[in-house]
Amino acid sequence: MNMGIGDSSSIDNVDPSPLLPTSTQQQDNYSCHNPQDQDQCNSSAISLLGRDETRSMSTVPLPDFHKSLNNQNKNASHSSSSPSWRYPIRSTNAYFTQMSSIFSGKFLSWIAIVQFSLSGGVMTLMWSIGLPLFKELGIDASRQQLYMTMIISPYALKPFIGVASDLFPIGGYNKRYLALFSIILGLLGCSVLLTLFHSGAAAAAVAPTSSSPGDNDNPASKVQRLADLIVVCFFAMNLEGATLEMLGDGKYSEIMQRHPESGSSIISFKFVLSLFGTLVTQCYVGPLADAGYFHVLFWIALVLLMAPFVPTLRGWIPEKKIKASEVAEEEEEGGGEGGRGMVKLCKGIMFHRGMFQKKKTPFVAIALSGLAAPVVSIVSTYSDMNIGLVFSGFVLVALVVTTYVVFPRQFFRAQFGLMLLCLCRIRMTSGLSYFYTANSQCLPDGPQFSYTFYITLTGIVGSVIHLIAVILYQTFMSSWKYRPALIFSMVLGSLATIVDLIIIMRWNVAIGIPDKVFFLLGSATFENLTNILHAIPMAAIGAKLAPPGMEAAGIAYSTSIGTFCFMVTNLLGSAVLKWSGMKTIGEDCDFDSLPGLVVIFQILVPILGGIAAIMLFIPNVHQTEPLIDWKKERWYEGEKESEYETSIEDEEGSVSEINGKGLGSEGEKNLV
């Protein structure tokens, strides 16, 4: 089963021994390196999960960071530290203490809330409810997959969000008010859904008595309008999740650039919290969907969408406020034009003109890349699928050329490798889901899984397996290099699809193994395990590719390309399902072509294409090592060496003071 988005997605492969910082990390309200603040620092990371969650996490055999006190040299970042199985509580406490010393307790708490409520909660809810909701409306598998592609397209808009965050501070903050605006938009979309279902408009659209002679009032037209409106509301709700996740990714990517020894621990952390949210969400989605209580699910989504509002408003995202006096000083130094730094556009909104002029080309390229996925999904869904496929091909070529021209060669090679890895797996998600949940009229001899079993029970099993996968990866595979980690997880994941093939062919029934037992022990276990093992190193590579000074936009660019490639594989999968002549709704359904499609697009193509992409383009370095030496690269001549050095910590362990005068003629500010 492939219920999740997979790219997200979206964990972390890191040698834990060098996670201890070697230099002072500047915090919002306290420093974890000051003796008087040490108790507050040590307790903040543990308290962010709550007492019950901390108790459950204390049994996780994470690495014993006390053993790494003798290895604080960043040059030893590729060395391995043996995991401690004898002291799990001490290891876990040390793990969160070191995480907090690098990323701050408040920021980790904010990430936890966003990942649990949005990435794990709302995203899982919408991804899971899409199957029963659209199936009840009479939407076939091919079109349902198109709808789901449209719903996840906000994650491809991350470049716009990243560029806006880097260049247009609102109210003195790059991230805070942009995040608040997205929360309000998500709440608005969910409120419209609640109005639709509570007012009876949704029921009237699908009721048989709603037919009338007019073309605009026939049942098919009403259902189409209802489905379109649901997709728009889901889009707005996902836009909140995409915005907050991107802003968090940009901030921790910025911190990771200063602390490459942190490896991918923060990515493991966010994956774990997302998995907890997924686990809780899947417990209730299946039963409520079986009962048809969609309005209850939307009420729950409303609460989850509101969860990050107060922490965001209170400034749990670490960033320095830009004061009006500083902007006025820069404008005066720049001759009233603000050309050397920040310029005020209107009340409450500023523009980082200096940063934009210095890196105009990459900023424009990154922003325009966000148009790709929404345009493709709109054209494919509401116009013609063939046109959408052709347009997708042109966009992919354009993204490859843009990445090659604008970014350094090392960036291009790694990003191109990630693109190929995503494109190698053509998605058959809707075809498999419709097969497993087909009723007796559609498929008399099929599995006929209920939504409670297919979404909730298997989802819970899958979430537990995800968590185990994170622990296993962090414990055993975090010391691997990127290539062996990706090849191992990709091959294992492709072979796990054989379980789906056996059920489709009904071979398990022939040997006396019930569908539910075989599915739980097979697909729900191995596919979920390998999905996470594959996602962690890919996410770590994307985070470490972000250029210094434009972390939010850089990581948004990588994420957007990954999301677009995922959408292209969904689009290709939808087209393949349609061209195969498969009948997935109504009576006497036909799934005869599904086994061949699974073998070709889920097993052979991923293995053959994936290994080639990894060996040719993915750097063969340890996961705690930097992928690009940006200082040596001297990317974009407008960025002087002195400016780069102000964005990182010096060797004595202090953070360079950053202000308009300290950066020379450019007058740049590195806003943390």
C-alpha positions in Angstrom: 0.0 0.0 0.0 1.2 3.5 -0.8 -1.0 5.7 1.3 1.5 8.5 2.0 3.0 11.1 -0.2 6.4 9.5 0.0 8.6 12.2 -0.8 7.3 13.7 2.1 6.6 13.5 1.7 8.7 13.7 3.7 14.1 11.3 7.8 17.5 11.6 8.9 20.7 9.9 8.6 23.3 11.3 10.9 26.3 10.2 12.8 25.3 11.3 16.3 28.7 11.6 17.8 29.5 15.1 16.4 26.1 16.6 17.3 27.7 18.4 20.3 28.3 22.0 19.1 31.8 23.3 19.1 30.8 26.9 19.2 28.3 29.2 20.8 24.8 29.0 19.5 22.8 32.2 19.9 19.3 31.7 21.2 16.3 33.9 21.4 16.0 34.3 25.2 18.9 32.3 26.6 22.0 30.5 25.6 22.5 26.8 26.2 26.2 27.5 26.7 25.8 29.9 29.6 26.1 28.1 33.0 23.2 30.1 34.4 20.9 29.0 31.6 22.0 25.3 31.4 19.1 23.9 33.4 16.5 25.7 31.3 18.2 24.5 28.2 18.4 20.9 29.3 14.7 20.8 30.3 13.3 22.6 27.2 13.9 19.8 24.7 12.4 17.2 27.0 9.4 19.2 27.9 8.4 20.0 24.3 6.9 16.6 23.8 5.1 16.4 27.1 5.4 14.0 29.9 3.6 11.0 28.3 5.4 11.4 25.0 8.8 11.7 26.7 8.1 8.6 28.7 7.4 6.7 25.5 10.4 8.1 23.7 12.6 7.2 26.6 12.5 3.6 25.6 13.9 4.4 22.2 17.6 3.2 21.9 19.0 6.4 20.5 22.8 7.0 20.5 24.5 7.8 23.8 25.9 11.2 23.3 27.8 11.1 26.5 30.3 8.8 24.7 30.9 11.6 22.1 32.2 14.2 24.5 35.7 13.2 23.5 34.9 13.8 19.9 33.9 17.4 19.3 36.1 18.1 16.4 34.0 18.9 13.3 36.7 17.3 11.2 35.7 14.0 12.8 32.1 14.4 11.7 32.2 11.3 9.5 33.2 9.0 12.4 30.7 6.7 14.0 29.5 6.5 17.5 28.1 3.2 18.7 24.4 3.4 19.8 23.7 2.8 23.5 21.1 0.1 24.1 21.9 -0.2 27.8 21.0 3.4 28.7 18.0 4.4 26.6 16.7 7.2 28.9 20.1 8.8 29.3 20.7 8.6 25.5 17.3 10.1 24.7 17.8 12.9 27.2 21.2 13.6 25.8 19.9 13.5 22.3 17.2 16.2 23.0 19.7 18.3 25.0 22.1 18.5 22.2 19.3 19.2 19.7 18.1 22.0 21.9 21.6 23.5 22.2 21.7 23.8 18.4 18.2 24.6 17.4 16.6 26.0 20.7 13.8 24.5 22.7 11.1 26.9 21.5 11.9 26.3 17.8 11.9 22.5 18.3 8.5 22.9 20.1 7.1 24.9 17.1 8.4 22.3 14.7 6.8 19.6 16.8 3.4 21.3 16.8 3.5 21.9 13.0 4.6 18.4 12.2 2.1 16.8 14.5 -1.0 18.9 13.7 -0.4 19.8 10.0 2.1 17.4 8.3 0.9 14.4 10.4 -2.6 15.5 11.1 -4.3 17.6 8.4 -2.2 16.3 5.6 -2.9 12.7 6.6 -6.6 13.4 7.0 -7.0 14.9 3.6 -4.8 12.2 1.9 -6.9 9.5 3.6 -10.3 11.0 3.2 -9.8 11.6 -0.5 -10.4 7.9 -1.2 -13.8 7.5 0.5 -15.0 11.0 -0.2 -14.4 11.1 -4.0 -15.3 7.5 -4.4 -18.7 8.2 -2.8 -19.1 11.0 -5.4 -18.6 8.4 -8.2 -15.2 9.6 -9.2 -13.1 6.9 -10.8 -9.5 6.0 -9.8 -7.8 8.0 -12.7 -9.6 11.2 -11.9 -9.3 10.8 -8.2 -5.6 10.6 -8.6 -5.7 13.8 -10.5 -7.7 15.5 -7.8 -5.2 14.3 -5.2 -2.4 15.7 -7.3 -4.1 19.1 -7.3 -4.6 19.0 -3.5 -0.9 18.5 -2.8 0.2 21.1 -5.3 0.6 23.8 -2.5 3.8 22.1 -1.5 5.2 23.0 -5.0 4.4 26.6 -4.2 7.2 26.7 -1.6 9.5 28.7 -3.8 7.1 31.7 -3.8 6.8 31.3 0.0 10.6 31.0 0.4 11.3 34.1 -1.8 8.7 36.1 0.0 10.2 35.1 3.4 13.7 36.0 2.4 12.9 39.3 0.6 9.8 40.8 2.1 9.8 41.1 5.9 6.3 41.9 7.3 6.1 43.8 10.5 9.8 43.4 10.9 9.8 39.6 10.6 10.6 37.4 7.7 8.5 34.5 8.8 6.1 35.3 11.6 3.3 37.2 9.8 3.6 35.2 6.6 3.0 32.1 8.7 0.0 33.8 10.5 -1.5 34.7 7.1 -1.3 31.1 5.9 -3.0 29.9 9.1 -5.9 32.2 8.5 -6.2 31.1 4.9 -6.2 27.4 6.0 -8.9 28.1 8.6 -11.0 29.9 5.9 -10.8 26.9 3.6 -11.9 24.4 6.3 -14.7 26.7 7.4 -16.1 26.7 3.9 -16.1 22.9 3.9 -18.0 22.8 7.2 -20.5 25.2 5.8 -21.0 23.0 2.8 -21.6 19.9 4.8 -23.7 21.4 7.6 -25.9 23.4 5.2 -26.9 20.2 3.3 -25.4 21.5 0.0 -23.1 18.5 -0.2 -25.9 16.0 0.3 -28.1 17.8 -2.2 -25.4 17.6 -4.9 -25.3 13.8 -4.7 -29.0 13.2 -4.0 -30.8 11.4 -6.9 -33.7 13.8 -6.5 -31.5 16.7 -7.4 -31.7 16.1 -11.2 -33.4 18.5 -13.5 -33.6 19.0 -17.2 -31.1 22.0 -17.3 -27.5 21.2 -18.1 -26.4 23.4 -15.2 -28.5 21.5 -12.7 -28.1 17.9 -13.6 -26.5 15.5 -11.0 -23.2 15.2 -12.8 -22.8 19.0 -13.0 -23.6 19.4 -9.4 -21.2 16.7 -8.3 -18.5 18.2 -10.5 -19.0 21.7 -8.9 -19.0 20.1 -5.4 -15.8 18.2 -6.1 -14.1 21.3 -7.5 -15.0 23.3 -4.4 -13.8 20.5 -2.1 -10.5 20.5 -4.0 -10.1 24.3 -3.6 -10.8 24.1 0.1 -8.3 21.3 0.5 -5.8 23.3 -1.4 -6.2 26.2 1.0 -5.8 23.9 4.0 -2.7 22.3 2.5 -1.3 25.8 1.7 -1.1 26.4 5.5 0.8 23.2 6.0 3.2 23.9 3.1 3.9 27.4 4.3 4.7 26.6 7.9 6.7 23.6 6.9 8.7 25.6 4.4 9.4 28.4 6.9 10.6 25.8 9.4 12.7 24.0 6.8 14.3 27.3 5.9 15.2 28.2 9.4 16.6 24.8 10.4 18.5 24.6 7.0 20.1 28.0 7.9 21.1 26.5 11.3 22.4 23.3 9.7 24.7 25.4 7.5 26.3 26.7 10.6 26.3 23.3 12.3 27.0 20.7 9.6 28.0 18.3 12.4 24.3 18.2 13.4 23.8 15.8 10.4 20.2 15.0 9.8 19.0 14.8 13.4 16.5 17.6 13.0 15.0 15.8 10.0 14.6 12.6 12.1 13.0 14.7 14.8 10.4 16.2 12.4 9.6 12.8 10.8 9.0 11.3 14.3 6.5 14.0 15.2 4.8 13.8 11.9 4.5 10.1 12.4 2.9 10.6 15.8 0.4 12.9 14.2 -0.3 10.4 11.4 -0.8 7.6 13.9 -3.4 9.6 15.9 -5.2 10.8 12.8 -5.5 7.4 11.2 -7.1 6.1 14.4 -10.3 8.0 13.6 -10.4 8.7 9.9 -11.4 5.1 8.8 -14.3 4.6 11.2 -15.7 8.1 10.6 -15.3 7.7 6.9 -17.2 4.3 7.0 -20.0 6.0 8.9 -20.1 9.0 6.5 -19.3 11.5 9.2 -17.2 13.8 7.0 -18.3 16.9 8.8 -16.8 15.6 12.1 -13.5 15.1 10.3 -13.6 18.7 9.1 -14.2 19.9 12.7 -11.1 18.0 13.8 -9.2 19.5 10.9 -10.2 23.0 12.0 -8.8 22.4 15.5 -5.5 21.1 14.0 -5.2 24.0 11.6 -5.6 26.4 14.6 -2.9 24.7 16.8 0.2 26.6 15.5 -1.4 30.1 15.7 -0.5 31.1 19.3 3.1 29.7 19.2 3.7 31.5 15.9 2.2 34.7 17.2 4.5 34.5 20.3 7.6 34.2 18.1 8.7 30.6 18.6 10.4 30.8 15.2 13.8 32.3 16.0 14.3 35.5 14.1 15.5 38.9 14.8 13.1 41.8 14.3 14.1 44.5 11.8 13.5 47.8 13.4 12.3 50.9 11.5 15.4 52.8 12.7 17.7 50.3 11.0 15.8 50.6 7.8 16.0 54.3 7.9 19.7 54.2 8.6 20.3 51.9 5.6 18.2 54.1 3.3 20.2 57.1 4.5 23.5 55.3 3.8 22.2 54.2 0.4 21.3 57.7 -0.7 17.6 57.4 0.1 17.2 54.4 -2.3 17.8 51.6 0.1 20.0 50.0 -2.6 22.5 48.7 -0.2 20.1 46.8 2.1 16.5 47.1 3.3 14.0 49.5 1.8 10.5 50.2 3.2 7.8 49.5 0.6 4.8 50.5 2.6 3.6 50.5 6.2 4.7 47.2 7.8 6.3 45.7 4.6 9.9 46.0 3.6 12.0 44.8 0.7 15.5 43.4 1.0 16.8 45.1 -2.1 20.4 44.5 -1.4 20.0 40.7 -1.2 17.8 40.7 -4.3 20.2 42.7 -6.4 23.1 40.5 -5.3 21.3 37.2 -6.2 18.6 38.4 -8.6 18.9 35.5 -11.1 18.5 32.7 -8.5 15.7 34.4 -6.7 13.7 34.9 -10.0 14.4 31.3 -11.1 13.4 29.9 -7.7 10.2 32.0 -7.6 9.2 31.0 -11.2 9.8 27.3 -10.4 6.8 27.4 -8.1 4.4 27.9 -11.1 5.2 24.5 -12.6 3.2 22.2 -10.4 0.0 24.3 -10.0 -0.2 25.1 -13.7 0.4 21.4 -14.7 -2.2 20.1 -12.2 -4.8 22.7 -13.4 -4.3 21.9 -17.0 -4.3 18.2 -16.5 -7.4 18.1 -14.2 -9.6 20.7 -15.9 -8.4 20.7 -19.5 -6.8 17.7 -21.1 -4.4 15.1 -19.6 -2.4 14.7 -22.7 -1.7 18.5 -22.8 -0.7 18.3 -19.2 1.8 15.5 -19.9 3.4 17.4 -22.7 3.6 20.5 -20.7 5.1 18.5 -17.8 7.9 17.4 -20.1 8.8 20.9 -21.1 8.7 22.1 -17.5 11.0 19.3 -16.4 13.5 20.2 -19.1 13.3 23.9 -18.1 13.9 23.0 -14.4 16.9 21.0 -15.3 18.4 23.7 -17.6 17.7 26.4 -15.0 19.3 24.4 -12.2 22.4 23.8 -14.4 22.7 27.5 -15.4 21.9 29.2 -12.1 23.4 26.9 -9.4 26.9 25.4 -8.8 27.7 22.1 -10.5 27.6 20.2 -7.3 24.2 21.5 -6.5 23.0 20.6 -10.0 24.3 17.0 -9.9 22.7 16.3 -6.5 19.4 18.0 -7.4 19.2 16.2 -10.7 19.9 12.9 -9.0 17.0 13.5 -6.6 14.7 14.4 -9.6 15.5 11.1 -11.3 14.9 9.2 -8.1 11.5 10.7 -7.8 10.6 10.2 -11.4 11.6 6.5 -11.4 8.5 5.4 -9.4 5.3 5.9 -11.4 2.4 6.0 -8.9 -0.3 3.5 -9.0 -1.8 4.6 -5.7 -5.4 5.1 -6.7 -5.6 1.9 -8.8 -4.3 -0.1 -5.8 -6.6 1.7 -3.3 -9.7 1.2 -5.5 -8.8 -2.5 -5.9 -8.4 -3.1 -2.2 -11.6 -1.3 -1.2 -13.8 -2.4 -4.2 -17.2 -3.8 -2.9 -18.8 -7.1 -3.9 -20.7 -5.6 -6.8 -17.5 -4.2 -8.3 -15.1 -7.0 -7.6 -16.8 -10.2 -6.1 -13.5 -12.1 -5.5 -11.5 -9.1 -4.3 -10.2 -8.2 -0.8 -13.1 -5.8 -0.2 -11.4 -4.0 2.7 -13.4 -1.5 4.7 -12.1 2.0 5.3 -11.6 1.2 8.9 -9.3 -1.6 8.1 -7.6 0.0 5.0 -7.1 3.5 6.5 -7.2 3.1 10.2 -5.8 -0.3 11.1 -3.2 -0.6 8.4 -2.4 3.1 8.9 -1.7 2.5 12.6 0.5 -0.4 11.7 2.2 1.6 9.1 2.8 4.5 11.5 4.4 2.2 14.1 6.6 0.8 11.4 7.5 4.3 10.3 8.6 5.1 13.8 10.6 1.9 14.0 12.2 2.8 10.7 13.3 6.2 12.0 14.9 4.6 15.0 16.6 1.9 13.0 17.9 4.4 10.5 19.2 6.8 13.2 20.8 3.9 15.0 22.3 1.8 12.2 22.2 3.7 8.9 23.1 7.2 10.0 26.8 6.5 9.7 26.4 5.3 6.1 27.2 7.3 3.1 24.4 8.6 0.9 24.8 6.2 -1.9 24.6 2.9 -0.1 21.7 4.2 2.1 19.7 5.2 -0.9 20.4 2.1 -2.9 19.6 -0.2 -0.1 16.3 1.5 0.8 15.2 1.9 -2.8 15.8 -1.7 -3.8 14.1 -3.0 -0.7 11.1 -0.7 -1.2 10.7 -1.8 -4.8 10.8 -5.5 -3.9 8.2 -4.9 -1.1 5.7 -4.2 -3.8 5.7 -7.9 -4.6 3.3 -8.2 -1.7 0.7 -6.1 -3.6 1.3 -8.3 -6.7 0.6 -11.5 -4.7 -2.7 -10.2 -3.4 -3.8 -8.9 -6.8 -3.1 -12.3 -8.3 -4.9 -13.9 -5.4 -1.9 -16.3 -4.8 -2.1 -15.7 -1.0 -5.7 -17.0 -1.0 -4.6 -20.1 -3.0 -2.2 -21.0 -0.2 -4.8 -20.3 2.5 -3.5 -16.9 3.8 -6.4 -14.4 4.3 -6.1 -11.0 2.5 -6.1 -9.0 5.7 -3.4 -11.0 7.4 -1.1 -11.1 4.3 -1.7 -7.3 3.7 -0.8 -6.4 7.3 2.2 -8.6 7.5 3.4 -7.7 4.0 2.5 -4.4 2.4 1.5 -2.4 5.5 4.8 -3.4 7.1 7.6 -3.6 4.5 6.4 -0.8 2.2 6.0 1.7 5.1 9.4 0.6 6.5 11.2 1.2 3.2 9.4 4.5 2.4 10.9 6.1 5.5 14.3 4.6 5.1 14.4 6.1 1.6 12.9 9.5 2.6 15.4 10.3 5.3 18.6 10.6 3.2 16.7 12.3 0.4 15.4 15.0 2.8 18.8 15.4 4.3 20.4 16.0 0.9 17.7 18.6 0.0 18.2 20.5 3.3 22.0 20.6 2.9 21.8 22.0 -0.6 20.3 25.3 0.5 22.8 28.2 -0.3 23.8 30.4 2.7 21.9 33.7 2.9 18.9 32.4 1.0 18.2 29.2 2.9 14.4 29.5 2.8 14.3 30.1 -0.9 16.9 27.4 -1.6 15.3 24.6 0.3 12.0 25.7 -1.1 13.4 25.3 -4.6 14.6 21.7 -3.9 11.3 20.8 -2.2 9.3 22.3 -5.0 11.2 20.3 -7.6 10.7 17.2 -5.6 7.0 17.9 -5.2 6.6 18.6 -8.9 8.4 15.3 -9.8 6.0 13.5 -7.4 3.0 15.2 -9.1 4.4 14.2 -12.5 4.6 10.6 -11.4 1.0 10.9 -10.2 -0.1 12.4 -13.5 1.7 9.6 -15.4 0.1 7.0 -13.2 -3.3 8.5 -13.7 -2.7 8.5 -17.5 -1.5 4.8 -17.4 -4.6 3.8 -15.4 -6.8 5.6 -18.0 -5.0 4.2 -21.0 -5.0 0.6 -19.6 -8.8 0.6 -19.8 -9.2 -0.4 -16.2 -12.7 0.0 -14.7 -12.6 0.9 -11.1 -16.2 2.0 -10.1 -19.7 0.7 -10.6 -20.4 -3.0 -11.3 -18.2 -5.7 -12.9 -15.0 -3.8 -12.5 -11.9 -4.8 -14.4 -8.4 -4.8 -12.8 -6.8 -7.3 -15.1 -4.1 -4.9 -16.3 -3.1 -3.9 -12.7 -0.5 -6.7 -12.1 1.5 -5.9 -15.2 1.5 -2.2 -14.3 2.8 -2.9 -10.8 5.6 -5.1 -12.1 6.8 -2.5 -14.7 6.3 0.8 -12.9 6.6 -0.2 -9.2 9.5 -2.7 -9.4 11.6 -2.8 -12.6 11.7 0.9 -13.5 12.5 2.1 -9.9 15.3 -0.4 -9.4 17.0 0.1 -12.8 16.6 3.8 -13.1 17.2 4.5 -9.4 20.5 2.7 -9.1 21.8 4.5 -12.2 20.7 7.9 -10.9 22.3 7.3 -7.5 25.6 6.1 -8.8 25.9 8.9 -11.4 24.7 12.0 -9.5 24.4 11.5 -5.7 27.6 12.5 -3.9 29.2 9.5 -2.0 29.9 11.3 1.3 28.9 10.8 4.8 25.6 12.3 5.9 27.3 14.5 8.5 29.6 16.1 5.9 28.7 19.3 4.0 27.7 18.6 0.4 28.9 22.0 -0.9 31.7 24.2 0.3 29.9 27.5 -0.4 32.8 29.7 0.8 35.2 27.9 -1.6 32.5 27.9 -4.4 32.2 31.7 -4.3 28.8 31.4 -5.9 27.7 34.7 -7.4 30.5 37.2 -7.4 28.3 39.8 -5.7 28.6 37.8 -2.5 32.0 38.6 -1.0 33.9 36.4 1.3 33.5 38.7 4.2 29.7 38.6 3.8 29.7 34.8 3.8 31.9 34.7 7.0 29.4 36.8 8.9 26.7 34.1 8.4 28.7 31.4 10.2 30.3 31.1 13.6 34.0 31.8 13.9 36.5 29.4 15.2 36.5 30.9 18.8 32.9 29.8 19.2 31.2 33.2 19.0 28.7 34.5 16.6 29.8 37.5 14.6 27.8 40.6 15.3 25.7 41.4 12.3 24.5 44.9 11.5 24.3 47.2 8.6 27.8 48.7 9.1 29.5 45.4 9.8 29.1 44.1 6.3 31.0 46.7 4.5 29.7 48.5 1.4 26.9 46.1 0.8 25.2 46.9 4.1 23.6 43.4 4.3 22.0 42.1 7.4 22.0 38.4 8.2 18.7 38.0 10.0 18.6 35.1 12.4 
